[in-house]
Amino acid sequence: MTSMQYFVLGQDGQRYGPVDLATLNVWVTEQRVNDRTWLEDAQTGQRLLSTEIPGLVLVQNVQAPPSDPY
């Protein structure tokens, strides 16, 4: 069975890929993919929000606690 392949639909209007889930997870750590990124299934052409991809580990945008001013 082949792994799912996706195109990343960039904000610049370009399609990147197709890439597999492992590569997408690397791109999350590189901040190239986030919870607002649109993807396209390379086989079906279906467009999905990154949050809809099973196994994609998205990093939450958590703010750091405020630094101590003293």
C-alpha positions as CSV (number, residue, x, y, z in Angstrom):
1,M,0.0,0.0,0.0
2,T,1.4,3.4,-0.9
3,S,1.3,6.3,1.5
4,M,-1.0,9.2,0.9
5,Q,0.6,12.1,-1.0
6,Y,-0.5,15.7,-0.7
7,F,0.3,19.0,-2.4
8,V,0.7,22.0,-0.2
9,L,-1.2,25.0,-1.5
10,G,1.1,27.9,-0.7
11,Q,-0.1,31.4,0.1
12,D,2.0,32.5,-3.0
13,G,-0.4,30.5,-5.2
14,Q,2.0,27.7,-5.9
15,R,1.5,24.0,-5.3
16,Y,4.4,22.2,-3.5
17,G,4.8,18.4,-3.6
18,P,3.4,15.9,-3.8
19,V,4.8,14.9,-0.4
20,D,4.0,12.2,2.1
21,L,2.8,12.6,5.7
22,A,6.3,12.2,7.1
23,T,7.5,15.2,5.0
24,L,4.5,17.2,6.0
25,N,5.3,16.7,9.6
26,V,8.9,17.9,9.0
27,W,7.4,20.9,7.2
28,V,5.3,21.6,10.3
29,T,8.5,21.8,12.5
30,E,10.0,24.1,9.8
31,Q,6.9,26.3,10.1
32,R,6.1,25.7,6.4
33,V,2.8,24.1,7.3
34,N,0.4,25.2,10.0
35,D,-3.2,24.8,11.1
36,R,-4.4,27.2,8.4
37,T,-2.6,25.5,5.5
38,W,-4.7,24.0,2.6
39,L,-3.6,20.7,1.1
40,E,-4.7,18.8,-1.9
41,D,-4.9,15.0,-2.0
42,A,-2.6,14.1,-4.9
43,Q,-4.8,11.1,-5.9
44,T,-8.3,12.6,-5.7
45,G,-7.7,16.3,-6.0
46,Q,-9.8,16.9,-2.8
47,R,-8.8,20.0,-0.9
48,L,-8.4,19.7,2.8
49,L,-7.4,21.9,5.7
50,S,-4.3,20.6,7.4
51,T,-6.3,20.0,10.6
52,E,-8.3,17.4,8.6
53,I,-5.2,15.2,7.8
54,P,-5.0,12.1,10.1
55,G,-1.5,11.8,11.5
56,L,-0.4,15.3,10.9
57,V,1.0,16.7,14.1
58,L,0.3,20.4,14.1
59,V,2.1,22.7,16.6
60,Q,-0.3,24.9,18.5
61,N,0.5,28.6,18.5
62,V,1.1,28.9,22.3
63,Q,2.3,32.2,23.6
64,A,5.2,32.1,25.9
65,P,4.5,33.4,29.4
66,P,5.4,37.1,29.9
67,S,8.9,37.7,31.0
68,D,9.5,39.0,34.5
69,P,10.0,42.7,34.2
70,Y,12.2,42.8,37.4
